[in-house]
Amino acid sequence: GQKIAIRGPVRVVGPDGYRIETRDVMVDLKQRRLASSGPVSGAMRLGQFRAQSMSADLGERTVTLRGARLKIVQGAVR
């Protein structure tokens, strides 16, 4: 198949301070999907978050966090 297993840490940094860190990721190139089996942490303009795992649809550009906790920074988004 067209799958890639990434063992170890993975860090993604985007515009506006967007950041996701996880580990042990499986990427399905044919389905354009990604899933982590390790914990996830990150930050965005709204605040910081932690989750048990994540999945992403690369075509739709969506990320789903499972077991997530978000710490909102008041006044961060205006």
Secondary structure, DSSP 8 states (H G I E B T S, - for coil): --EEEEEEEEEEE-GGG-EEEEEEEEEETTTTEEEESS-EEEEETTEEEEESEEEEETTTTEEEEES-EEEE-TTS--
